[in-house]
Amino acid sequence: MPTITRQVDLHYIGGGSDKVYHVALVIEDDGFYSTAFAYGRRYSTLSQGYKERRVSALTAERAFTKTISEKRGK
């Protein structure tokens, strides 16, 4: 079972909008890393996916950091 090593939860409320964005750095069972995300309206079903899948720790960490920076800039 994959293990979440770091997770950041962001939210935006404004202009009639109430959205959340979750990003997580995950260690897969086989030792590779992934950068997973989920986003959407608060209290509804979130869309999910991966920024990076089954990559090195450095690559996953870069994607994790870049995603957080991009979302905080909005």
PQR file with spaces between the fields and no chain letter, atoms N, CA, C, O and H, PARSE charges and radii, in Angstrom:
ATOM       1  N    MET     1       0.842   -1.174    0.000 -0.4000 1.5000
ATOM       2  CA   MET     1       0.000    0.000    0.000 -0.0000 2.0000
ATOM       3  C    MET     1       0.892    1.244    0.000  0.5500 1.7000
ATOM       4  O    MET     1       1.809    1.337    0.816 -0.5500 1.4000
ATOM       5  N    PRO     2       0.642    2.200   -0.899 -0.5600 1.5000
ATOM       6  CA   PRO     2       1.457    3.419   -0.964  0.2800 2.0000
ATOM       7  C    PRO     2       1.409    4.208    0.347  0.5500 1.7000
ATOM       8  O    PRO     2       0.412    4.182    1.069 -0.5500 1.4000
ATOM       9  N    THR     3       2.505    4.907    0.636 -0.4000 1.5000
ATOM      10  CA   THR     3       2.627    5.695    1.865 -0.0000 2.0000
ATOM      11  C    THR     3       2.785    7.163    1.519  0.5500 1.7000
ATOM      12  O    THR     3       3.655    7.525    0.727 -0.5500 1.4000
ATOM      13  H    THR     3       3.315    4.928    0.050  0.4000 1.0000
ATOM      14  N    ILE     4       1.954    8.009    2.105 -0.4000 1.5000
ATOM      15  CA   ILE     4       2.065    9.456    1.897 -0.0000 2.0000
ATOM      16  C    ILE     4       3.158    9.980    2.821  0.5500 1.7000
ATOM      17  O    ILE     4       3.090    9.805    4.038 -0.5500 1.4000
ATOM      18  H    ILE     4       1.248    7.715    2.749  0.4000 1.0000
ATOM      19  N    THR     5       4.176   10.631    2.230 -0.4000 1.5000
ATOM      20  CA   THR     5       5.258   11.174    3.042 -0.0000 2.0000
ATOM      21  C    THR     5       5.034   12.646    3.367  0.5500 1.7000
ATOM      22  O    THR     5       5.398   13.107    4.449 -0.5500 1.4000
ATOM      23  H    THR     5       4.231   10.774    1.242  0.4000 1.0000
ATOM      24  N    ARG     6       4.439   13.378    2.440 -0.4000 1.5000
ATOM      25  CA   ARG     6       4.107   14.788    2.667 -0.0000 2.0000
ATOM      26  C    ARG     6       2.816   15.096    1.932  0.5500 1.7000
ATOM      27  O    ARG     6       2.551   14.554    0.858 -0.5500 1.4000
ATOM      28  H    ARG     6       4.144   13.003    1.561  0.4000 1.0000
ATOM      29  N    GLN     7       2.013   15.980    2.529 -0.4000 1.5000
ATOM      30  CA   GLN     7       0.765   16.384    1.890 -0.0000 2.0000
ATOM      31  C    GLN     7       0.481   17.830    2.217  0.5500 1.7000
ATOM      32  O    GLN     7       0.682   18.270    3.349 -0.5500 1.4000
ATOM      33  H    GLN     7       2.228   16.420    3.401  0.4000 1.0000
ATOM      34  N    VAL     8       0.006   18.581    1.214 -0.4000 1.5000
ATOM      35  CA   VAL     8      -0.388   19.972    1.405 -0.0000 2.0000
ATOM      36  C    VAL     8      -1.827   20.105    0.911  0.5500 1.7000
ATOM      37  O    VAL     8      -2.169   19.634   -0.173 -0.5500 1.4000
ATOM      38  H    VAL     8      -0.157   18.223    0.294  0.4000 1.0000
ATOM      39  N    ASP     9      -2.658   20.751    1.719 -0.4000 1.5000
ATOM      40  CA   ASP     9      -4.057   20.989    1.371 -0.0000 2.0000
ATOM      41  C    ASP     9      -4.253   22.488    1.214  0.5500 1.7000
ATOM      42  O    ASP     9      -4.006   23.252    2.147 -0.5500 1.4000
ATOM      43  H    ASP     9      -2.380   21.133    2.600  0.4000 1.0000
ATOM      44  N    LEU    10      -4.696   22.909    0.039 -0.4000 1.5000
ATOM      45  CA   LEU    10      -4.929   24.318   -0.254 -0.0000 2.0000
ATOM      46  C    LEU    10      -6.414   24.533   -0.507  0.5500 1.7000
ATOM      47  O    LEU    10      -7.121   23.610   -0.913 -0.5500 1.4000
ATOM      48  H    LEU    10      -4.897   22.288   -0.719  0.4000 1.0000
ATOM      49  N    HIS    11      -6.883   25.751   -0.267 -0.4000 1.5000
ATOM      50  CA   HIS    11      -8.278   26.053   -0.565 -0.0000 2.0000
ATOM      51  C    HIS    11      -8.402   27.485   -1.047  0.5500 1.7000
ATOM      52  O    HIS    11      -7.549   28.327   -0.764 -0.5500 1.4000
ATOM      53  H    HIS    11      -6.309   26.500    0.063  0.4000 1.0000
ATOM      54  N    TYR    12      -9.474   27.751   -1.780 -0.4000 1.5000
ATOM      55  CA   TYR    12      -9.765   29.078   -2.286 -0.0000 2.0000
ATOM      56  C    TYR    12     -11.252   29.353   -2.099  0.5500 1.7000
ATOM      57  O    TYR    12     -12.100   28.561   -2.509 -0.5500 1.4000
ATOM      58  H    TYR    12     -10.166   27.067   -2.010  0.4000 1.0000
ATOM      59  N    ILE    13     -11.551   30.479   -1.478 -0.4000 1.5000
ATOM      60  CA   ILE    13     -12.933   30.913   -1.312 -0.0000 2.0000
ATOM      61  C    ILE    13     -12.997   32.342   -1.808  0.5500 1.7000
ATOM      62  O    ILE    13     -12.272   33.206   -1.316 -0.5500 1.4000
ATOM      63  H    ILE    13     -10.861   31.122   -1.144  0.4000 1.0000
ATOM      64  N    GLY    14     -13.854   32.597   -2.772 -0.4000 1.5000
ATOM      65  CA   GLY    14     -14.001   33.949   -3.295 -0.0000 2.0000
ATOM      66  C    GLY    14     -14.784   33.952   -4.587  0.5500 1.7000
ATOM      67  O    GLY    14     -14.728   32.995   -5.360 -0.5500 1.4000
ATOM      68  H    GLY    14     -14.444   31.895   -3.172  0.4000 1.0000
ATOM      69  N    GLY    15     -15.522   35.039   -4.825 -0.4000 1.5000
ATOM      70  CA   GLY    15     -16.286   35.154   -6.062 -0.0000 2.0000
ATOM      71  C    GLY    15     -17.299   34.043   -6.253  0.5500 1.7000
ATOM      72  O    GLY    15     -17.535   33.611   -7.381 -0.5500 1.4000
ATOM      73  H    GLY    15     -15.567   35.816   -4.198  0.4000 1.0000
ATOM      74  N    GLY    16     -17.901   33.573   -5.173 -0.4000 1.5000
ATOM      75  CA   GLY    16     -18.876   32.490   -5.269 -0.0000 2.0000
ATOM      76  C    GLY    16     -18.241   31.122   -5.435  0.5500 1.7000
ATOM      77  O    GLY    16     -18.939   30.144   -5.701 -0.5500 1.4000
ATOM      78  H    GLY    16     -17.709   33.923   -4.257  0.4000 1.0000
ATOM      79  N    SER    17     -16.943   31.040   -5.283 -0.4000 1.5000
ATOM      80  CA   SER    17     -16.215   29.798   -5.465 -0.0000 2.0000
ATOM      81  C    SER    17     -15.717   29.281   -4.117  0.5500 1.7000
ATOM      82  O    SER    17     -15.338   30.066   -3.248 -0.5500 1.4000
ATOM      83  H    SER    17     -16.376   31.835   -5.067  0.4000 1.0000
ATOM      84  N    ASP    18     -15.720   27.971   -3.947 -0.4000 1.5000
ATOM      85  CA   ASP    18     -15.182   27.331   -2.751 -0.0000 2.0000
ATOM      86  C    ASP    18     -14.512   26.037   -3.214  0.5500 1.7000
ATOM      87  O    ASP    18     -15.153   24.989   -3.300 -0.5500 1.4000
ATOM      88  H    ASP    18     -16.028   27.333   -4.653  0.4000 1.0000
ATOM      89  N    LYS    19     -13.211   26.126   -3.510 -0.4000 1.5000
ATOM      90  CA   LYS    19     -12.494   25.002   -4.114 -0.0000 2.0000
ATOM      91  C    LYS    19     -11.346   24.543   -3.225  0.5500 1.7000
ATOM      92  O    LYS    19     -10.810   25.314   -2.428 -0.5500 1.4000
ATOM      93  H    LYS    19     -12.690   26.977   -3.440  0.4000 1.0000
ATOM      94  N    VAL    20     -10.978   23.271   -3.378 -0.4000 1.5000
ATOM      95  CA   VAL    20      -9.851   22.700   -2.643 -0.0000 2.0000
ATOM      96  C    VAL    20      -8.881   22.061   -3.639  0.5500 1.7000
ATOM      97  O    VAL    20      -9.260   21.647   -4.734 -0.5500 1.4000
ATOM      98  H    VAL    20     -11.412   22.645   -4.025  0.4000 1.0000
ATOM      99  N    TYR    21      -7.617   21.996   -3.218 -0.4000 1.5000
ATOM     100  CA   TYR    21      -6.585   21.332   -4.009 -0.0000 2.0000
ATOM     101  C    TYR    21      -5.676   20.616   -3.034  0.5500 1.7000
ATOM     102  O    TYR    21      -5.138   21.235   -2.116 -0.5500 1.4000
ATOM     103  H    TYR    21      -7.309   22.332   -2.328  0.4000 1.0000
ATOM     104  N    HIS    22      -5.499   19.323   -3.222 -0.4000 1.5000
ATOM     105  CA   HIS    22      -4.636   18.505   -2.374 -0.0000 2.0000
ATOM     106  C    HIS    22      -3.497   17.978   -3.243  0.5500 1.7000
ATOM     107  O    HIS    22      -3.720   17.518   -4.363 -0.5500 1.4000
ATOM     108  H    HIS    22      -5.936   18.821   -3.968  0.4000 1.0000
ATOM     109  N    VAL    23      -2.290   18.047   -2.722 -0.4000 1.5000
ATOM     110  CA   VAL    23      -1.146   17.464   -3.425 -0.0000 2.0000
ATOM     111  C    VAL    23      -0.338   16.651   -2.410  0.5500 1.7000
ATOM     112  O    VAL    23      -0.135   17.087   -1.277 -0.5500 1.4000
ATOM     113  H    VAL    23      -2.108   18.420   -1.813  0.4000 1.0000
ATOM     114  N    ALA    24       0.119   15.468   -2.825 -0.4000 1.5000
ATOM     115  CA   ALA    24       0.815   14.570   -1.907 -0.0000 2.0000
ATOM     116  C    ALA    24       2.027   13.940   -2.580  0.5500 1.7000
ATOM     117  O    ALA    24       1.999   13.611   -3.766 -0.5500 1.4000
ATOM     118  H    ALA    24      -0.047   15.114   -3.746  0.4000 1.0000
ATOM     119  N    LEU    25       3.082   13.781   -1.803 -0.4000 1.5000
ATOM     120  CA   LEU    25       4.269   13.060   -2.223 -0.0000 2.0000
ATOM     121  C    LEU    25       4.133   11.650   -1.652  0.5500 1.7000
ATOM     122  O    LEU    25       4.013   11.476   -0.439 -0.5500 1.4000
ATOM     123  H    LEU    25       3.104   14.048   -0.839  0.4000 1.0000
ATOM     124  N    VAL    26       4.151   10.650   -2.523 -0.4000 1.5000
ATOM     125  CA   VAL    26       3.822    9.275   -2.140 -0.0000 2.0000
ATOM     126  C    VAL    26       4.962    8.330   -2.487  0.5500 1.7000
ATOM     127  O    VAL    26       5.547    8.427   -3.566 -0.5500 1.4000
ATOM     128  H    VAL    26       4.247   10.791   -3.508  0.4000 1.0000
ATOM     129  N    ILE    27       5.279    7.414   -1.574 -0.4000 1.5000
ATOM     130  CA   ILE    27       6.212    6.325   -1.872 -0.0000 2.0000
ATOM     131  C    ILE    27       5.376    5.105   -2.246  0.5500 1.7000
ATOM     132  O    ILE    27       4.545    4.642   -1.464 -0.5500 1.4000
ATOM     133  H    ILE    27       4.804    7.334   -0.698  0.4000 1.0000
ATOM     134  N    GLU    28       5.606    4.595   -3.444 -0.4000 1.5000
ATOM     135  CA   GLU    28       4.880    3.414   -3.913 -0.0000 2.0000
ATOM     136  C    GLU    28       5.485    2.163   -3.276  0.5500 1.7000
ATOM     137  O    GLU    28       6.577    2.217   -2.711 -0.5500 1.4000
ATOM     138  H    GLU    28       6.281    4.971   -4.080  0.4000 1.0000
ATOM     139  N    ASP    29       4.786    1.059   -3.367 -0.4000 1.5000
ATOM     140  CA   ASP    29       5.256   -0.213   -2.789 -0.0000 2.0000
ATOM     141  C    ASP    29       6.592   -0.672   -3.365  0.5500 1.7000
ATOM     142  O    ASP    29       7.377   -1.324   -2.677 -0.5500 1.4000
ATOM     143  H    ASP    29       3.898    1.015   -3.826  0.4000 1.0000
ATOM     144  N    ASP    30       6.847   -0.334   -4.621 -0.4000 1.5000
ATOM     145  CA   ASP    30       8.076   -0.787   -5.272 -0.0000 2.0000
ATOM     146  C    ASP    30       9.260    0.155   -5.044  0.5500 1.7000
ATOM     147  O    ASP    30      10.324   -0.043   -5.630 -0.5500 1.4000
ATOM     148  H    ASP    30       6.209    0.195   -5.181  0.4000 1.0000
ATOM     149  N    GLY    31       9.085    1.184   -4.193 -0.4000 1.5000
ATOM     150  CA   GLY    31      10.178    2.092   -3.858 -0.0000 2.0000
ATOM     151  C    GLY    31      10.253    3.337   -4.715  0.5500 1.7000
ATOM     152  O    GLY    31      11.016    4.251   -4.406 -0.5500 1.4000
ATOM     153  H    GLY    31       8.220    1.345   -3.717  0.4000 1.0000
ATOM     154  N    PHE    32       9.481    3.393   -5.782 -0.4000 1.5000
ATOM     155  CA   PHE    32       9.433    4.603   -6.600 -0.0000 2.0000
ATOM     156  C    PHE    32       8.545    5.638   -5.920  0.5500 1.7000
ATOM     157  O    PHE    32       7.804    5.318   -4.991 -0.5500 1.4000
ATOM     158  H    PHE    32       8.861    2.650   -6.033  0.4000 1.0000
ATOM     159  N    TYR    33       8.626    6.879   -6.391 -0.4000 1.5000
ATOM     160  CA   TYR    33       7.836    7.972   -5.824 -0.0000 2.0000
ATOM     161  C    TYR    33       6.826    8.470   -6.844  0.5500 1.7000
ATOM     162  O    TYR    33       7.012    8.317   -8.051 -0.5500 1.4000
ATOM     163  H    TYR    33       9.228    7.139   -7.146  0.4000 1.0000
ATOM     164  N    SER    34       5.756    9.068   -6.339 -0.4000 1.5000
ATOM     165  CA   SER    34       4.738    9.683   -7.183 -0.0000 2.0000
ATOM     166  C    SER    34       4.287   10.990   -6.543  0.5500 1.7000
ATOM     167  O    SER    34       4.369   11.163   -5.327 -0.5500 1.4000
ATOM     168  H    SER    34       5.605    9.192   -5.358  0.4000 1.0000
ATOM     169  N    THR    35       3.810   11.904   -7.380 -0.4000 1.5000
ATOM     170  CA   THR    35       3.216   13.148   -6.907 -0.0000 2.0000
ATOM     171  C    THR    35       1.747   13.106   -7.320  0.5500 1.7000
ATOM     172  O    THR    35       1.418   13.233   -8.499 -0.5500 1.4000
ATOM     173  H    THR    35       3.743   11.763   -8.368  0.4000 1.0000
ATOM     174  N    ALA    36       0.873   12.928   -6.339 -0.4000 1.5000
ATOM     175  CA   ALA    36      -0.556   12.781   -6.596 -0.0000 2.0000
ATOM     176  C    ALA    36      -1.291   14.078   -6.264  0.5500 1.7000
ATOM     177  O    ALA    36      -0.846   14.855   -5.419 -0.5500 1.4000
ATOM     178  H    ALA    36       1.140   12.825   -5.381  0.4000 1.0000
ATOM     179  N    PHE    37      -2.426   14.304   -6.939 -0.4000 1.5000
ATOM     180  CA   PHE    37      -3.232   15.483   -6.647 -0.0000 2.0000
ATOM     181  C    PHE    37      -4.717   15.148   -6.719  0.5500 1.7000
ATOM     182  O    PHE    37      -5.128   14.163   -7.332 -0.5500 1.4000
ATOM     183  H    PHE    37      -2.788   13.673   -7.625  0.4000 1.0000
ATOM     184  N    ALA    38      -5.507   16.001   -6.072 -0.4000 1.5000
ATOM     185  CA   ALA    38      -6.971   15.919   -6.138 -0.0000 2.0000
ATOM     186  C    ALA    38      -7.485   17.345   -6.027  0.5500 1.7000
ATOM     187  O    ALA    38      -6.950   18.141   -5.256 -0.5500 1.4000
ATOM     188  H    ALA    38      -5.173   16.801   -5.573  0.4000 1.0000
ATOM     189  N    TYR    39      -8.525   17.674   -6.796 -0.4000 1.5000
ATOM     190  CA   TYR    39      -9.052   19.037   -6.768 -0.0000 2.0000
ATOM     191  C    TYR    39     -10.533   19.047   -7.100  0.5500 1.7000
ATOM     192  O    TYR    39     -11.066   18.099   -7.676 -0.5500 1.4000
ATOM     193  H    TYR    39      -8.960   17.027   -7.423  0.4000 1.0000
ATOM     194  N    GLY    40     -11.188   20.144   -6.721 -0.4000 1.5000
ATOM     195  CA   GLY    40     -12.597   20.312   -7.038 -0.0000 2.0000
ATOM     196  C    GLY    40     -13.300   21.174   -6.012  0.5500 1.7000
ATOM     197  O    GLY    40     -12.663   21.790   -5.157 -0.5500 1.4000
ATOM     198  H    GLY    40     -10.755   20.914   -6.253  0.4000 1.0000
ATOM     199  N    ARG    41     -14.624   21.213   -6.104 -0.4000 1.5000
ATOM     200  CA   ARG    41     -15.429   21.977   -5.152 -0.0000 2.0000
ATOM     201  C    ARG    41     -15.427   21.273   -3.806  0.5500 1.7000
ATOM     202  O    ARG    41     -15.479   20.046   -3.725 -0.5500 1.4000
ATOM     203  H    ARG    41     -15.142   20.713   -6.798  0.4000 1.0000
ATOM     204  N    ARG    42     -15.367   22.067   -2.764 -0.4000 1.5000
ATOM     205  CA   ARG    42     -15.389   21.520   -1.407 -0.0000 2.0000
ATOM     206  C    ARG    42     -16.668   20.709   -1.199  0.5500 1.7000
ATOM     207  O    ARG    42     -17.741   21.121   -1.641 -0.5500 1.4000
ATOM     208  H    ARG    42     -15.325   23.064   -2.830  0.4000 1.0000
ATOM     209  N    TYR    43     -16.562   19.579   -0.540 -0.4000 1.5000
ATOM     210  CA   TYR    43     -17.667   18.664   -0.197 -0.0000 2.0000
ATOM     211  C    TYR    43     -18.272   17.954   -1.405  0.5500 1.7000
ATOM     212  O    TYR    43     -19.382   17.429   -1.314 -0.5500 1.4000
ATOM     213  H    TYR    43     -15.691   19.244   -0.182  0.4000 1.0000
ATOM     214  N    SER    44     -17.568   17.927   -2.525 -0.4000 1.5000
ATOM     215  CA   SER    44     -18.058   17.166   -3.670 -0.0000 2.0000
ATOM     216  C    SER    44     -16.979   16.162   -4.073  0.5500 1.7000
ATOM     217  O    SER    44     -15.890   16.153   -3.497 -0.5500 1.4000
ATOM     218  H    SER    44     -16.666   18.352   -2.599  0.4000 1.0000
ATOM     219  N    THR    45     -17.273   15.333   -5.041 -0.4000 1.5000
ATOM     220  CA   THR    45     -16.309   14.356   -5.525 -0.0000 2.0000
ATOM     221  C    THR    45     -15.163   15.095   -6.204  0.5500 1.7000
ATOM     222  O    THR    45     -15.389   15.953   -7.057 -0.5500 1.4000
ATOM     223  H    THR    45     -18.157   15.340   -5.509  0.4000 1.0000
ATOM     224  N    LEU    46     -13.929   14.759   -5.824 -0.4000 1.5000
ATOM     225  CA   LEU    46     -12.760   15.436   -6.369 -0.0000 2.0000
ATOM     226  C    LEU    46     -12.191   14.679   -7.562  0.5500 1.7000
ATOM     227  O    LEU    46     -12.233   13.449   -7.608 -0.5500 1.4000
ATOM     228  H    LEU    46     -13.745   14.062   -5.131  0.4000 1.0000
ATOM     229  N    SER    47     -11.666   15.420   -8.516 -0.4000 1.5000
ATOM     230  CA   SER    47     -10.928   14.823   -9.630 -0.0000 2.0000
ATOM     231  C    SER    47      -9.537   14.483   -9.118  0.5500 1.7000
ATOM     232  O    SER    47      -8.952   15.249   -8.352 -0.5500 1.4000
ATOM     233  H    SER    47     -11.632   16.419   -8.479  0.4000 1.0000
ATOM     234  N    GLN    48      -9.004   13.338   -9.538 -0.4000 1.5000
ATOM     235  CA   GLN    48      -7.715   12.880   -9.030 -0.0000 2.0000
ATOM     236  C    GLN    48      -6.785   12.527  -10.176  0.5500 1.7000
ATOM     237  O    GLN    48      -7.224   12.206  -11.280 -0.5500 1.4000
ATOM     238  H    GLN    48      -9.479   12.716  -10.160  0.4000 1.0000
ATOM     239  N    GLY    49      -5.487   12.593   -9.892 -0.4000 1.5000
ATOM     240  CA   GLY    49      -4.507   12.224  -10.906 -0.0000 2.0000
ATOM     241  C    GLY    49      -3.098   12.284  -10.350  0.5500 1.7000
ATOM     242  O    GLY    49      -2.888   12.392   -9.142 -0.5500 1.4000
ATOM     243  H    GLY    49      -5.130   12.854   -8.995  0.4000 1.0000
ATOM     244  N    TYR    50      -2.135   12.211  -11.262 -0.4000 1.5000
ATOM     245  CA   TYR    50      -0.723   12.244  -10.888 -0.0000 2.0000
ATOM     246  C    TYR    50      -0.003   13.285  -11.731  0.5500 1.7000
ATOM     247  O    TYR    50      -0.227   13.386  -12.937 -0.5500 1.4000
ATOM     248  H    TYR    50      -2.306   12.123  -12.243  0.4000 1.0000
ATOM     249  N    LYS    51       0.863   14.056  -11.087 -0.4000 1.5000
ATOM     250  CA   LYS    51       1.772   14.947  -11.813 -0.0000 2.0000
ATOM     251  C    LYS    51       2.954   14.124  -12.302  0.5500 1.7000
ATOM     252  O    LYS    51       3.400   14.283  -13.439 -0.5500 1.4000
ATOM     253  H    LYS    51       1.046   13.974  -10.107  0.4000 1.0000
ATOM     254  N    GLU    52       3.455   13.259  -11.457 -0.4000 1.5000
ATOM     255  CA   GLU    52       4.539   12.333  -11.796 -0.0000 2.0000
ATOM     256  C    GLU    52       4.168   10.978  -11.214  0.5500 1.7000
ATOM     257  O    GLU    52       3.559   10.900  -10.146 -0.5500 1.4000
ATOM     258  H    GLU    52       3.094   13.130  -10.534  0.4000 1.0000
ATOM     259  N    ARG    53       4.532    9.922  -11.910 -0.4000 1.5000
ATOM     260  CA   ARG    53       4.178    8.572  -11.467 -0.0000 2.0000
ATOM     261  C    ARG    53       5.383    7.661  -11.608  0.5500 1.7000
ATOM     262  O    ARG    53       5.979    7.566  -12.681 -0.5500 1.4000
ATOM     263  H    ARG    53       5.026    9.986  -12.777  0.4000 1.0000
ATOM     264  N    ARG    54       5.744    6.983  -10.508 -0.4000 1.5000
ATOM     265  CA   ARG    54       6.834    6.007  -10.501 -0.0000 2.0000
ATOM     266  C    ARG    54       8.139    6.607  -11.011  0.5500 1.7000
ATOM     267  O    ARG    54       8.715    6.131  -11.990 -0.5500 1.4000
ATOM     268  H    ARG    54       5.260    7.060   -9.636  0.4000 1.0000
ATOM     269  N    VAL    55       8.602    7.666  -10.331 -0.4000 1.5000
ATOM     270  CA   VAL    55       9.844    8.354  -10.693 -0.0000 2.0000
ATOM     271  C    VAL    55      10.777    8.371   -9.486  0.5500 1.7000
ATOM     272  O    VAL    55      10.441    7.846   -8.425 -0.5500 1.4000
ATOM     273  H    VAL    55       8.134    8.053   -9.536  0.4000 1.0000
ATOM     274  N    SER    56      11.941    8.973   -9.655 -0.4000 1.5000
ATOM     275  CA   SER    56      12.897    9.091   -8.549 -0.0000 2.0000
ATOM     276  C    SER    56      12.368   10.064   -7.499  0.5500 1.7000
ATOM     277  O    SER    56      11.456   10.847   -7.768 -0.5500 1.4000
ATOM     278  H    SER    56      12.214    9.400  -10.518  0.4000 1.0000
ATOM     279  N    ALA    57      12.942   10.008   -6.315 -0.4000 1.5000
ATOM     280  CA   ALA    57      12.525   10.902   -5.227 -0.0000 2.0000
ATOM     281  C    ALA    57      12.730   12.361   -5.610  0.5500 1.7000
ATOM     282  O    ALA    57      11.883   13.201   -5.307 -0.5500 1.4000
ATOM     283  H    ALA    57      13.683    9.373   -6.096  0.4000 1.0000
ATOM     284  N    LEU    58      13.834   12.674   -6.268 -0.4000 1.5000
ATOM     285  CA   LEU    58      14.137   14.053   -6.653 -0.0000 2.0000
ATOM     286  C    LEU    58      13.121   14.587   -7.656  0.5500 1.7000
ATOM     287  O    LEU    58      12.650   15.715   -7.510 -0.5500 1.4000
ATOM     288  H    LEU    58      14.522   11.991   -6.514  0.4000 1.0000
ATOM     289  N    THR    59      12.780   13.808   -8.656 -0.4000 1.5000
ATOM     290  CA   THR    59      11.807   14.225   -9.661 -0.0000 2.0000
ATOM     291  C    THR    59      10.438   14.443   -9.039  0.5500 1.7000
ATOM     292  O    THR    59       9.768   15.426   -9.355 -0.5500 1.4000
ATOM     293  H    THR    59      13.163   12.891   -8.773  0.4000 1.0000
ATOM     294  N    ALA    60      10.013   13.551   -8.166 -0.4000 1.5000
ATOM     295  CA   ALA    60       8.715   13.679   -7.498 -0.0000 2.0000
ATOM     296  C    ALA    60       8.700   14.899   -6.581  0.5500 1.7000
ATOM     297  O    ALA    60       7.698   15.611   -6.521 -0.5500 1.4000
ATOM     298  H    ALA    60      10.557   12.752   -7.909  0.4000 1.0000
ATOM     299  N    GLU    61       9.796   15.148   -5.868 -0.4000 1.5000
ATOM     300  CA   GLU    61       9.894   16.305   -4.979 -0.0000 2.0000
ATOM     301  C    GLU    61       9.812   17.604   -5.770  0.5500 1.7000
ATOM     302  O    GLU    61       9.152   18.551   -5.343 -0.5500 1.4000
ATOM     303  H    GLU    61      10.610   14.569   -5.917  0.4000 1.0000
ATOM     304  N    ARG    62      10.467   17.654   -6.902 -0.4000 1.5000
ATOM     305  CA   ARG    62      10.403   18.850   -7.762 -0.0000 2.0000
ATOM     306  C    ARG    62       8.979   19.108   -8.245  0.5500 1.7000
ATOM     307  O    ARG    62       8.514   20.247   -8.225 -0.5500 1.4000
ATOM     308  H    ARG    62      11.004   16.885   -7.250  0.4000 1.0000
ATOM     309  N    ALA    63       8.294   18.071   -8.674 -0.4000 1.5000
ATOM     310  CA   ALA    63       6.912   18.220   -9.136 -0.0000 2.0000
ATOM     311  C    ALA    63       6.008   18.664   -7.991  0.5500 1.7000
ATOM     312  O    ALA    63       5.119   19.493   -8.188 -0.5500 1.4000
ATOM     313  H    ALA    63       8.672   17.146   -8.690  0.4000 1.0000
ATOM     314  N    PHE    64       6.230   18.120   -6.803 -0.4000 1.5000
ATOM     315  CA   PHE    64       5.461   18.481   -5.603 -0.0000 2.0000
ATOM     316  C    PHE    64       5.635   19.969   -5.304  0.5500 1.7000
ATOM     317  O    PHE    64       4.651   20.687   -5.128 -0.5500 1.4000
ATOM     318  H    PHE    64       6.952   17.447   -6.644  0.4000 1.0000
ATOM     319  N    THR    65       6.882   20.430   -5.246 -0.4000 1.5000
ATOM     320  CA   THR    65       7.193   21.825   -4.936 -0.0000 2.0000
ATOM     321  C    THR    65       6.653   22.768   -6.003  0.5500 1.7000
ATOM     322  O    THR    65       6.090   23.813   -5.678 -0.5500 1.4000
ATOM     323  H    THR    65       7.682   19.847   -5.389  0.4000 1.0000
ATOM     324  N    LYS    66       6.820   22.408   -7.284 -0.4000 1.5000
ATOM     325  CA   LYS    66       6.346   23.238   -8.388 -0.0000 2.0000
ATOM     326  C    LYS    66       4.822   23.372   -8.365  0.5500 1.7000
ATOM     327  O    LYS    66       4.293   24.463   -8.579 -0.5500 1.4000
ATOM     328  H    LYS    66       7.278   21.559   -7.548  0.4000 1.0000
ATOM     329  N    THR    67       4.127   22.286   -8.111 -0.4000 1.5000
ATOM     330  CA   THR    67       2.664   22.309   -8.055 -0.0000 2.0000
ATOM     331  C    THR    67       2.169   23.224   -6.944  0.5500 1.7000
ATOM     332  O    THR    67       1.236   23.999   -7.149 -0.5500 1.4000
ATOM     333  H    THR    67       4.557   21.400   -7.937  0.4000 1.0000
ATOM     334  N    ILE    68       2.788   23.139   -5.767 -0.4000 1.5000
ATOM     335  CA   ILE    68       2.389   23.991   -4.646 -0.0000 2.0000
ATOM     336  C    ILE    68       2.631   25.455   -4.988  0.5500 1.7000
ATOM     337  O    ILE    68       1.771   26.297   -4.730 -0.5500 1.4000
ATOM     338  H    ILE    68       3.547   22.509   -5.601  0.4000 1.0000
ATOM     339  N    SER    69       3.783   25.770   -5.562 -0.4000 1.5000
ATOM     340  CA   SER    69       4.093   27.146   -5.942 -0.0000 2.0000
ATOM     341  C    SER    69       3.105   27.699   -6.950  0.5500 1.7000
ATOM     342  O    SER    69       2.655   28.838   -6.823 -0.5500 1.4000
ATOM     343  H    SER    69       4.482   25.086   -5.772  0.4000 1.0000
ATOM     344  N    GLU    70       2.763   26.898   -7.952 -0.4000 1.5000
ATOM     345  CA   GLU    70       1.800   27.328   -8.971 -0.0000 2.0000
ATOM     346  C    GLU    70       0.433   27.600   -8.361  0.5500 1.7000
ATOM     347  O    GLU    70      -0.195   28.610   -8.679 -0.5500 1.4000
ATOM     348  H    GLU    70       3.128   25.973   -8.055  0.4000 1.0000
ATOM     349  N    LYS    71      -0.031   26.721   -7.499 -0.4000 1.5000
ATOM     350  CA   LYS    71      -1.354   26.884   -6.915 -0.0000 2.0000
ATOM     351  C    LYS    71      -1.412   28.050   -5.928  0.5500 1.7000
ATOM     352  O    LYS    71      -2.435   28.728   -5.844 -0.5500 1.4000
ATOM     353  H    LYS    71       0.480   25.901   -7.240  0.4000 1.0000
ATOM     354  N    ARG    72      -0.345   28.292   -5.190 -0.4000 1.5000
ATOM     355  CA   ARG    72      -0.325   29.427   -4.259 -0.0000 2.0000
ATOM     356  C    ARG    72      -0.233   30.747   -5.017  0.5500 1.7000
ATOM     357  O    ARG    72      -0.624   31.785   -4.483 -0.5500 1.4000
ATOM     358  H    ARG    72       0.486   27.741   -5.258  0.4000 1.0000
ATOM     359  N    GLY    73       0.268   30.733   -6.234 -0.4000 1.5000
ATOM     360  CA   GLY    73       0.389   31.939   -7.038 -0.0000 2.0000
ATOM     361  C    GLY    73      -0.933   32.409   -7.629  0.5500 1.7000
ATOM     362  O    GLY    73      -1.051   33.554   -8.065 -0.5500 1.4000
ATOM     363  H    GLY    73       0.585   29.890   -6.668  0.4000 1.0000
ATOM     364  N    LYS    74      -1.915   31.534   -7.642 -0.4000 1.5000
ATOM     365  CA   LYS    74      -3.216   31.880   -8.237 -0.0000 2.0000
ATOM     366  C    LYS    74      -4.101   32.619   -7.276  0.5500 1.7000
ATOM     367  O    LYS    74      -5.226   32.979   -7.623 -0.5500 1.4000
ATOM     368  H    LYS    74      -1.820   30.604   -7.288  0.4000 1.0000
